[in-house]
Every structure is written in C-alpha cells, then in structure tokens.
Amino acid sequence: MKLEYKVNLFKGNIKMVFICKMMGVILGVSMISRSLMAVSEVEIKVGVEARVKDYLKKHNAAGVAVAVIKYSFNMETPYEKTFCFGHSKRNDKITIKENTQFRIGSLSSSFIAVLLAQAFDEGIIKEEDLVSVYFPKTFFIPQYHDIAMKVVDLATHLSGLPNYPTTPMKYYQAKAKDIESYFRAYKLARKPGVKQEVSALGYGCLAYILSRQAQMSYSNLLTQKILKPLGLKDTHYSLTLSEKNLLATGYRGIGPVTENFIDTDTSFFKPVQGLTSNIEDLKKWLSFFLKVGVTDLD
C-alpha cells in the first residue's frame, strides 16, 4: 500500500514527535535527529534523564514515559528504547511502566488520518468528493453560501468547521444525532479550502464517514485495518476493567482531573480524542511512520 503521499497530505495531523500532555502526566515519544546518529546509547540515556528531570520539576508532573528511536542509514540495527519515570498515580505511588495506559488525546486522530489514507488508496472514499456524499440525506452538512466542503477539506483542516461545536453542548458527550442537530443551524463563516484551522469536529466527521463506508463500527475498523496488522495490542478504543487499572491519572497541579474525558464509546469525538495506549505501542506507531522495519501495512 502506498501511503507516502497520503501521510504527507496529513502532515499537520501526524506528528513525528508525539507529546501527549495530560495535566501533569506526560507521555512522550521522541525521535533522535539525523545529526545525532553517532550518539551512543549511554549518551542517549543520560540526555533523556536530564531532560525529564528538568521537565518534571518545571511542570510539577507526576511522571513521564519516553520512547527513543534512533534509525540508521547504513544498515546498522536501529536503536529503540523506552524510559519510564515517576508515578502514574501519585497518591498510591504506582510507578509508570511500559504497560501503563495513557489517554493519548488528539494523537487519536492520527489513526483516522491513516485509515482515510487507506480508504483513498482503495478507492472507497475520494478526496474531491463532497462531504455530503458520505452522510445520510437527513444529515445537513454546513456550506458557505452555495459552496460545499470536500473530504480533502476535512482531512487538511480547511473545512471552515470550528474545533468543537460552539454551543452549550458538552462536546465530549455529543453523539452523532447531536452533531446532526447542531449542523442544521450552523453556517460556515468562510469558504472551505481557504484558511487552515484545526477542527476536531472535522475529524469526527471523517471517522463517521470511514465507519459508515466500511459498514462497521469505528472500533472494529481501527482494529482490523491498523491495530492488528501493526501488532498494537495495547492501544484501545474501550478499556476492560483490568486495563482501566493500568490507566494513568491526569493531574492539574497536584489534584487529579476526572472530568471532560471521552469515555463513552458512542461519543462523536471518541475516535478523535478518546483512545488509550502505552509507550511500547506508541513506539511501534512512530516506527511505522519512520519506516523502521517492514510491517503488514507496507
């Protein structure tokens, strides 16, 4: 499958350096630059420890998980290593480990981008098609006067849609029917394709389209097309009770944060911001983008 063009298309959404800040618990996936290819493993370890120590102190963070990937251009074995620091739950003094689950927030949308790239390659969805083609006829899609948005506008954050619904609606609880009602009264403030503005709402629409075209739940589509082929067994749409016990607590200052999480599977924004993962799986996810080794998606 030829994803190179499509990955480049979504470069504003797929990051080569992953940083997921959870109000005090940090999940980092770092990439060693080409200029540091000669750095030894000992130097990498010392450098990571120094940077993490400064970060924990500066941000009063509970803990950090870091993955380093050092890939080579001269056929030597790539260096991959994870480092864990601090606690996933402050009060219980539970240390962060390689299997600690983190809410990965907006990194969830990078999976939508790859699923969309696959759909483009397979001809299931076309970039230049109007968004309305893939929604039920009863689902009105906002326009700017008589100018309609295209799928590629959603993918590149050029749709004109806001980041989240601009109503008293709690976005993390919104379902498809709530977005349908919201769209009936919403009018685009500008022409699609003109100005780039990050839109979680737009990527929620893409997840909806992908699920509808595949005629299966987004969770099943994600598992079938990405998680199983890449061996991402610890990246989850939903958590079992035992997996919830591995979930790191988010903090604001010294207090835990318990509100505004997208834990409802039917939430329109669950595919965009509601996935969980651990540092080992995110290391594999980053390796996929860096083409470190061959995967079932190549």
For each residue, the residues with C-beta under 8 A, 3 or more apart:
1: 118 121 297 298
2: 5 121
3: 6 7 114 117 118 121 297
4: 7 8
5: 2 8 9
6: 3 9 10 113 114 116 117 120 121
7: 3 4 10 11 14 113 114 117 289
8: 4 5 11
9: 5 6 117 152 155 156
10: 6 7 13 14 110 113 116 117 155 156
11: 7 8 14
12: 156 157 196 198
13: 10 109 110 112 113 157 203
14: 7 10 11 110 113 114 289
15: 18 19 107 110
16: 31 286 289 290
17: 29 30 31
18: 15 27 28 29 107 282 285 286
19: 15 26 27 28 29
20: 26 27 28 102 103 104 105 106 107
21: 26
22: 25 26 27 102 103 105 248 250 251 257
23: 250 251 252 257
24: 59 60 61 62 250 251 252 253
25: 22 61 62 63 64 88 96 102 248 249 250 251
26: 19 20 21 22 55 59 61 63 64 65
27: 18 19 20 22 64 65 102 104 248 279 282
28: 18 19 20 64 65 66 67
29: 17 18 19 66 67 279 282 283 285 286
30: 17 48 66 67 68
31: 16 17 68 69 286 290
32: 36 37 39 44 68 69 70 79
33: 36
34: 37 73
35:
36: 32 33 39 70
37: 32 34 70 72 73
38:
39: 32 36 43 44 47 70
40: 43 44
41: 44 45 79 81
42: 45 46
43: 39 40 46 47
44: 32 39 40 41 47 48 68 70 79 81
45: 41 42 48 49 81 83
46: 42 43 49 50
47: 39 43 44 50 51
48: 30 44 45 51 52 66 68 83
49: 45 46 52 53 83 85
50: 46 47 53 54
51: 47 48 54 55
52: 48 49 55 56 64 66 83 85
53: 49 50 56 57
54: 50 51 57 58
55: 26 51 52 58 59 61 64
56: 52 53 59 60 61 63 64 85 86
57: 53 54 60
58: 54 55
59: 24 26 55 56
60: 24 56 57 253 254
61: 24 25 26 55 56 64 86 251
62: 24 25 86 87 88 89 90 248 249 251
63: 25 26 56 84 85 86 87 88 95 96 248
64: 25 26 27 28 52 55 56 61 83 84 85 86 96
65: 26 27 28 82 83 84 85 96 98 100 102 278 279
66: 28 29 30 48 52 82 83 84 85 279
67: 28 29 30 80 81 82 83 279 280 282 283 286
68: 30 31 32 44 48 79 80 81 82 83
69: 31 32 78 79 80 283 286 287 290 292
70: 32 36 37 39 44 78 79 80
71: 78 79 290 292
72: 37 75 76 77 78
73: 34 37
74:
75: 72
76: 72
77: 72
78: 69 70 71 72 292 293
79: 32 41 44 68 69 70 71
80: 67 68 69 70 283 287 292
81: 41 44 45 67 68
82: 65 66 67 68 98 279 280 283
83: 45 48 49 52 64 65 66 67 68
84: 63 64 65 66 95 96 97 98 100 279
85: 49 52 56 63 64 65 66 96
86: 56 61 62 63 64 95 96
87: 62 63 90 92 93 94 95 96
88: 25 62 63 94 95 96 97 100 246 247 248 249
89: 62 92 93 94 248 249
90: 62 87 93 249 251 254 256
91:
92: 87 89
93: 87 89 90
94: 87 88 89
95: 63 84 86 87 88
96: 25 63 64 65 84 85 86 87 88 100 248
97: 84 88 100
98: 65 82 84 278 279 280
99: 234 246 278 280
100: 65 84 88 96 97 246 247 248 278 279
101: 234 236 239 243 244 246 247 248 276 277 278
102: 20 22 25 27 65 247 248 276 277 278 279
103: 20 22 247 248 250 261 274 275 276
104: 20 27 107 108 275 276 277 282
105: 20 22 108 273
106: 20 109 200 272 273
107: 15 18 20 104 110 275 277 282
108: 104 105 111 112 271 272 273 274 275
109: 13 106 112 113 200 203 271 272 273
110: 10 13 14 15 107 113 114 285
111: 108 114 115 222 226 271 275
112: 13 108 109 115 116 203 206 207 210 271 272
113: 6 7 10 13 14 109 110 116 117 155
114: 3 6 7 14 110 111 117 118 226
115: 111 112 118 119 210 221 222 225 226
116: 6 10 112 113 119 120 125 155 206 210
117: 3 6 7 9 10 113 114 120 121
118: 1 3 114 115 121 122 225
119: 115 116 122 124 125 210 213
120: 6 116 117 123 124 125 126 127
121: 1 2 3 6 117 118
122: 118 119
123: 120 126
124: 119 120 213 214
125: 116 119 120 129 134 151 209 210 213
126: 120 123 129 151
127: 120 150 151 152 155
128: 150 151 152
129: 125 126 133 134 150 151
130: 133 141 148 149 150 151
131: 134 135 141 148 149 150 151 153 154 159 205 209
132: 135 139 141 148
133: 129 130
134: 125 129 131 151 209 212 213
135: 131 132 139 141 208 209 212
136: 139
137:
138: 180
139: 132 135 136 180 183
140: 180 183 184
141: 130 131 132 135 148 149 183
142: 149 160 161 183 186 187 188
143: 146 147 148 149 187 188
144: 147 160 187 188 189 190 191 192
145:
146: 143
147: 143 144 191 192
148: 130 131 132 141 143 192
149: 130 131 141 142 143 153 154 159 160 161 188 192 193
150: 127 128 129 130 131 153 154 192 193
151: 125 126 127 128 129 130 131 134 154 155 206 209
152: 9 127 128 155 156 158
153: 131 149 150 156 158 159 160 192 193 202
154: 131 149 150 151 157 159 161 199 202 203 205 206
155: 9 10 113 116 127 151 152 206
156: 9 10 12 152 153 196
157: 12 13 154 196 197 198 199 202
158: 152 153 192 193 194 195 196
159: 131 149 153 154 188 192 199 202 205
160: 142 144 149 153 188 189 190 191 192 194 195 197
161: 142 149 154 188 199 201 202 205
162: 165 166 197 199 201
163: 197 198 199 200 201
164: 171 200 201 269
165: 162 169 171 174 178 179 182 201
166: 162
167: 182
168:
169: 165 173 174 178 182
170: 173 174 260
171: 164 165 174 200 269
172: 260 261 262 264 267 269 273
173: 169 170 264 267
174: 165 169 170 171 178 179 182 267 268 269
175: 178 179 266 267 268
176: 179 180 208 266 268
177: 180 181
178: 165 169 174 175 181 182 268
179: 165 174 175 176 182 183 201 204 205 268
180: 138 139 140 176 177 183 184
181: 177 178 184 185
182: 165 167 169 174 178 179 185 186
183: 139 140 141 142 179 180 186
184: 140 180 181
185: 181 182
186: 142 182 183
187: 142 143 144
188: 142 143 144 149 159 160 161 191 192
189: 144 160
190: 144 160 194 195
191: 144 147 160 188 194
192: 144 147 148 149 150 153 158 159 160 188
193: 149 150 153 158
194: 158 160 190 191
195: 158 160 190
196: 12 156 157 158
197: 157 160 162 163
198: 12 157 163
199: 154 157 159 161 162 163 202 203
200: 106 109 163 164 171 203 204 269 272 273
201: 161 162 163 164 165 179 204 205
202: 153 154 157 159 161 199 205 206
203: 13 109 112 154 199 200 206 207 271 272
204: 179 200 201 207 208 268 269 271 272
205: 131 154 159 161 179 201 202 208 209
206: 112 116 151 154 155 202 203 209 210
207: 112 203 204 210 211 218 271 272
208: 135 176 204 205 211 212 268
209: 125 131 134 135 151 205 206 212 213
210: 112 115 116 119 125 206 207 213 214 218 221
211: 207 208 214 216 217 218 221
212: 134 135 208 209 215
213: 119 124 125 134 209 210
214: 124 210 211 221
215: 212
216: 211 220 221 224
217: 211 220 221
218: 207 210 211 221 222 237 270 271
219: 222 223 237 238 265
220: 216 217 223 224
221: 115 210 211 214 216 217 218 224 225
222: 111 115 218 219 225 226 227 237 271
223: 219 220 226 227 228 237
224: 216 220 221 227 228
225: 115 118 221 222 229
226: 111 114 115 222 223 229 230 232 297
227: 222 223 224 230 232 233 235
228: 223 224 231 232
229: 225 226 295 296 297
230: 226 227 284 285 288 295 296 297
231: 228 284
232: 226 227 228 235 277 281 284 285
233: 227 281
234: 99 101 277 278 280 281
235: 227 232 275 276 277 278 281 285
236: 101 239 243 275 276 277
237: 218 219 222 223 265 270 271 274 275
238: 219 265
239: 101 236 243 244 247 276
240: 243 244
241: 244 245
242: 245 246
243: 101 236 239 240 246 247 276
244: 101 239 240 241 247
245: 241 242
246: 88 99 100 101 242 243 278
247: 88 100 101 102 103 239 243 244 276
248: 22 25 27 62 63 88 89 96 100 101 102 103
249: 25 62 88 89 90 256 257
250: 22 23 24 25 103 256 257
251: 22 23 24 25 61 62 90 254 255 256 257
252: 23 24 255 257
253: 24 60
254: 60 90 251
255: 251 252
256: 90 249 250 251
257: 22 23 249 250 251 252 260
258: 261
259:
260: 170 172 257
261: 103 172 258 274
262: 172 267 269 270 273 274
263: 274
264: 172 173 267 270
265: 219 237 238 270
266: 175 176 270
267: 172 173 174 175 262 264 270 274
268: 174 175 176 178 179 204 208
269: 164 171 172 174 200 204 262 272 273 274
270: 218 237 262 264 265 266 267 273 274
271: 108 109 111 112 203 204 207 218 222 237 274 275
272: 106 108 109 112 200 203 204 207 269
273: 105 106 108 109 172 200 262 269 270
274: 103 108 237 261 262 263 267 269 270 271
275: 103 104 107 108 111 235 236 237 271
276: 101 102 103 104 235 236 239 243 247
277: 101 102 104 107 232 234 235 236 281 282 285
278: 65 98 99 100 101 102 234 235 246 281 282
279: 27 29 65 66 67 82 84 98 100 102 282 283
280: 67 82 98 99 234 283 284
281: 232 233 234 235 277 278 284 285
282: 18 27 29 67 104 107 277 278 279 285 286
283: 29 67 69 80 82 279 280 286 287
284: 230 231 232 280 281 287 288
285: 18 29 110 230 232 235 277 281 282 288 289
286: 16 18 29 31 67 69 282 283 289 290
287: 69 80 283 284 290 291 292 293
288: 230 284 285 291 292 295 297
289: 7 14 16 285 286
290: 16 31 69 71 286 287
291: 287 288 298
292: 69 71 78 80 287 288
293: 78 287
294: 298
295: 229 230 288 298
296: 229 230
297: 1 3 226 229 230 288
298: 1 291 294 295
